[in-house]
Amino acid sequence: MTDWFYADATHARRGPVPATELLRLYQARQIHDRTLVWRDGLAEWVPLDAVRGEFASAASPSPAASEWTLEALAPTQADVDGAPAPGDAWRPVTESAHAAAMPPAGASPYAPPTAPVAHTAAVVRGGAVVYIGFWKRVAAYLIDGLIVGVIGMVISVIALAVLGGILAVGGSDPAGNMGIVLLQLLSNLLQIALSALYYAWFHASSMMATPGKMAVGIKVVRPNGERISLLRGIGRYFSTILSALILMIGFLMIVFTERRQALHDLICDTVVVDKWAFTDQPELQTDGLGTVAIVVLAIFGALFGLGVVAIVAALLFASM
């Protein structure tokens, strides 16, 4: 006998139950034609109305049990209110109150729940969207810049040591002019490649954010809430170089554009939004800086101030 799962009035997954029990629930009006159901063999959750023919053998001979028309057993208004339409991008959740999405099409509903931000299918449109301003994005860039800088330095040291050894074995002087040029060129290329891969991969991942952006609670998406592709992520990284080359004007455009887009966002058709934007909980979005961003900006601001004081003191000492 086929076991079925169904979504109850609170959108929680119930089951497994046999077809006869599902029929009983329907007759008792605890579920209705728009209730989402699933059994092994179905690619995704479907409305009960779409598979009602499978329950003919489970129905009793009595008219009340065998009649599956909308007119005979139409759901009450209370059943309909709040029920998702069959075409909605909605999936029943597990028993956990915090689970927000079922597995994608083709996956078993027995799989553990995942956060809604982990799947492009979980995009929920129609709610308010908080676009992220200049300083919160600066805080994220500072974190990411520190991470990329440390990793890049380690990789560059290893690569330069290897190349220096190769040049020395080949009879070239690594400290010579040509050796210095090659080493510097390799170091720059490695840094660019690492940065491009870092930003593009994280932005195109299911997280839609780099570690810096995740720390301050923001993400990069298309204007419709979908995550960007790896190719678009690479293009966006190199577009940020353009934003910096024009005297940082590309970044300052965040302050003046309607959706707080920098030049590289406009070029690649992306937006930076709160991590809860385009989810089923848009009310959790915040337009302020947040604790992490404030702490990061304060720390880097203090370090910058100390650096300026040290430079000024050194210049004054040298002029004495």
N, C-alpha and C positions, 0 to 999 in steps of 0.2 A: 504494500500500500504506500502511495506517495505521501511524504511528509511536506507540509507547507509552513511557511513563515509569513507573518503579517505584521503590519504597523498598527498599533493601537491609537487611541485618541490623543495620546501624548507624544506620538511619533516615536515610540519605543518599539524595538523589535520583539515580537512574541513568537513562540513556537519551539520546536516543531510540533505541529498538530496534524491529524489525519484530515482528509477531505471532508469526512462526515462532521467533524467538529467545526471546520470552517463554515460549512453549510449551516450548522446550528447557530453559530454566531451571527451569520447573515440574517437568518430568520428572526433572531432575537434583536436585530437592529443594533448589535454591538459593533458591527462593521457594515460597510455599504459598498456600492459599486465603485467608488473612487478610492477605496482602501487599497494601498499598495501591498502586493503579495509576491512571494518568490518560492520556487521549488528548484531542486536540482535539475539542471538542464536548461533553465531560462538564463538568457544572457544578462538580464538586469531585472530590477523590480518593475512590475507592471500593475496597472489598476485591475481590480478583481473583475470588472466588467469585461476585460479583454480575454480572460481565460474561463469565463463562466461555463462554457461548453464542456469543460473537463469534469464538471461536477454533476453531470446528468446521471451517471451511474450511482452516485452517492445519495441522490435525492430519494425520498420515500415516495410511495405511490400517491400520497395525499396531495391535493392541489396546492395546499399551502407550502408544502416542502418542495414540490417539483416546479413550481412556477417561478421563473427567474426573470420576469419582466420588470422594467423600471416602474411601471404603473402599479403593479401588485405589491411590490416591496420597495417602494421608493424611500430613500433615506430622509429622515426628518431634517428640519432646518438646522437643528443643533448638530446633526452629523456633518452637514455640509460646511457650516461656519468654521473657518480656520483650516479646512482640509485642503491640501495642495492639489492643484490641477494635475492631470496625468502628464502634461507636457512640461511641468515645472522642473527646474534642475534641483530636485529635492530627492533625498534618499533617507530611508528610515535609519535611525541610529541604534546603537546597542544599548544595553541596560545602563551603561555609564551615563551619568547626567552630563558629562563634559564631552562625550563623543559627538562629533559633528558631521561625519560623513561615512557612508558605507563604501565598500571597495568598489573600484571602477568596474565597468562592464566586463563580464567574463570572469570576474573573480568571485570567490565563494563568500557569502555573508558571514561565515565562521571566522574570517580573518579579523585580527584585532583592529579596533578603530584607530583612525589617525586624525591629526588636526586638519581643519579645513584648508589652511594655507598650503597644505602639502600637495594638492591636486588642482590642476586648472579647471577640472569639472566642478569644483566647489565654488566657482565665481558666482557671487550673488549681486545682481545689479538692482538699481532702483533706490538704494539707501543713500544717506549722506556720505560724502567723501571728503576727508580732511587731507588737503595737499600740504606737503611739508615745506617750511620756509628755509631761509638761508642758514641760520645759525645751527639748527639741528642737523642739517646736512654737513656743515663744517665739522661738527663733533664726530659724525660718522667717518668723514674723510680722515680726520686726525687718527682715529683708532686704526682704520685700514692702512693708512700710510705708515704707521708704526709697525704693523704686522708685515706688510710687504717689504719695508726697509730692512727689518731684521732678517727675514727669510732671504731676501735678495743679497744681503751682505754675506751670509753664510755660503750661498750657492756661488756667488762671485769669487769668494776667496778660494773655494775648492776648484772652480773652473780655471781661475788664473794660475793656481799652483800647478794644475795639470798641463796647461798650455805652456807655462814657463819651463816645465820639465821637458816637454816635447821640443821646444826651441833650443834648449840647452843641449839635448841629446843630438839634435840636428846640426849643431855647430854654430847656431845663432846666439847672439848675446841678448838675453831677455831684457837687460837694462839698456840696450842700445835704443836709438831713435825709433827704428822700425818695430822693435819688440814692444816698446812703450805704447806706440800707436795701436798695434794689434791687441795688446792687453786691454787698453782703454776702450777700444771699439767693441771687443767681446763683452766687457763689463756692461757697457751701455745697452747692447743688444739683449743681453740676458735680463737686465732690469726691465726693459720695455716688454719683452716676451712674458716675463713673470707677471708683471702688472696687468697686461692685457688678459692673460689666462685667468688670473685671480678674479678680476672684476667681472669678466664675461661669464665665467663658469658659475660663480655664485649668483649673479643676477638672473641667469637662465635656468638655475636649478629650481627645485620645488619650493625652496625657501624664499626665492625671489629677492634675496638680500645678502650682502656681504656680512661678515662677522661684525663690522662696525655698525652697519645699518640695523642688524638684528639687536645689537646692544642698546640702541636708542629707540627701537621699536618702529622702524620704517621699512619700506620695500619699494622696489622698482617694478612697474608693470606697464602694459599698454594702456591707453586711455579707457579701454573697455574693461579693464581689470584682469585681462589675461596675462600670463607671464611671457617674457620676451624669449626669443630664440637665441642660441649661442652666437650665431652670425650677427644678429642685431646687437648683442652684448659686446662683441668685439668692435663693431662700428661705433658703439656708444663710447667705449673707452678712448678710441683715437679721436673722437669728437671732443672729448674733454680736454685733450691736448690743445685743440683749436680754441676752446673756450679760455684756456690759460694764456695762449700766445697773444691774444688781443687784449693784453693788459688786464686780464681777469674779468673783462667786461661780460664774457659769456656766462660766468658764474653770477655776476651781479644782476643779470637779467631775471634771476629768481625773484627778486624783490618787486619787479615791475610787471611780470607776466600774469595773466589771469589765473592759471593753474600752477603758478610758481615753478615754471619750467625754465631751466637753464638753456643756453644755446644748444648744447649737446642733446638735451631732451627734445627740443623742437626739431633738430635734424633727424633724430632716430624715432620720433613719435612715441616718446615714453613720458611717464609722470612718476613722481616720487610721492607716495602716500603713506598714511598710517598703516601699521601692520593689520589692523582690523577692518580696513576699507575693503569693500567688495566681498565681505563675509556675511554670515547671518547674524553677526553681532556688531553692527556699525556703531552702536551706542557706546562701545568701549573705546572709541577713538578719542585722542586728546590732541588739542591744537597747541598746547604749551611745549616748552623745551623738555620737561621731564627730568628726573633726578640724575640719571646717567649722563645726559647731555650737559647738564649744568656742572657736574663734577669734572667731566672731561675738559670742558671749556675753561673752567677755573684752573685746573692743573696746568694745561698748556699755556694759558694766559700768564700764569705766575712764572713758568719757565721762560717764556718769551720776555717778560719784564726783567727777569734776572739776567738774561742774555744781553739785553740792551744796556743794562746798568754795567755789566762786566766790560762790554765793548767801549762804552764811554769812559769808564775808569782806566782802561788800558790805553786809550788815546790820550787821556790827560796825563797819565804817567809817562808816556813816551815823549810828550811835548815838554816835560819839565827838564 
